[in-house]
Amino acid sequence: MLTELALRVVTALAPAPEGAPSTEGHAMVMVIFYGGLFAVFYFMLIRPQTKRTKEVQAMQSSLGKGDSVITSSGIYGTIYKIKDDVVTVQIAENVRVKMQRSAITERLKESDSNKLEG
């Protein structure tokens, strides 16, 4: 795809053959079009995903013992112990599961965790 784009740009920048209508300005329009297309993709797809990834990483680094969490597999639990990149999550009474810190996708608010217990 990148090669095709480069070929189109080079072809558009080439001078017109003798007797052909002038194509001056077409290359600039094409560059502006592709630049605008990239900007739309960046602001609609890439930037929000990057922002969400940073938020999740910040949340994962600030986890502490006793936090109610949801794992990437949808399991609700409470953090029992954290050591480096390994988190022990208690999912039921006397049932603890070790998992990577990156497997935790969401921290529940106090009000949400009270609803689960009750």
Order of alpha helices (4+ residues) and beta strands (2+ residues): alpha-alpha-alpha-beta-beta-beta-beta-beta-alpha
